[in-house]
Amino acid sequence: MILEPIEIMGVDAFRDNAFVIKARIKTRPIQQWTVGREFNRRMKLRFDELGIEIPLPQRIVHFRPDQPEAQPAAALQASRAG
C-alpha cells in the first residue's frame, strides 16, 4: 500500500504536552487512513520499547478533610451514612 519511502521533514513544533514531527507517506488511493493507523500503531510500540512516554495532560485534585463543602458528593454521603 506504500508507494515510496517515508519522507520525514523533522520536528515541526513543541507543545505543552506533545511534539509534532512532520512526515509524508505516499500510498495507493484511499489507503492513507489504513497506512496512517498502522504507522501510528508501530510508532507507539517502538516508543514503548524505548521507554518513551507520550505526555498526556493530567490533573491532581486534593480534598481537605476539614472542609466538607470541598468534598465530592459521594464522599459526603458515605461519611453521613457511616
Residue pairs with C-beta under 8 A, 6 or more apart in sequence:
1 27
1 28
1 31
1 34
1 35
2 25
2 26
2 27
2 35
3 26
3 27
3 28
4 25
4 26
6 23
6 24
6 25
7 23
7 24
7 25
7 26
8 21
8 22
8 23
9 21
9 22
9 23
9 24
10 21
10 22
11 19
11 20
11 21
11 22
12 20
12 21
12 22
13 19
13 20
14 20
16 57
17 55
17 56
17 57
18 54
18 55
25 32
25 35
25 36
25 39
27 35
44 54
47 53
47 54
63 70
63 71
63 72
63 75
64 70
65 71
68 76
68 79
71 79
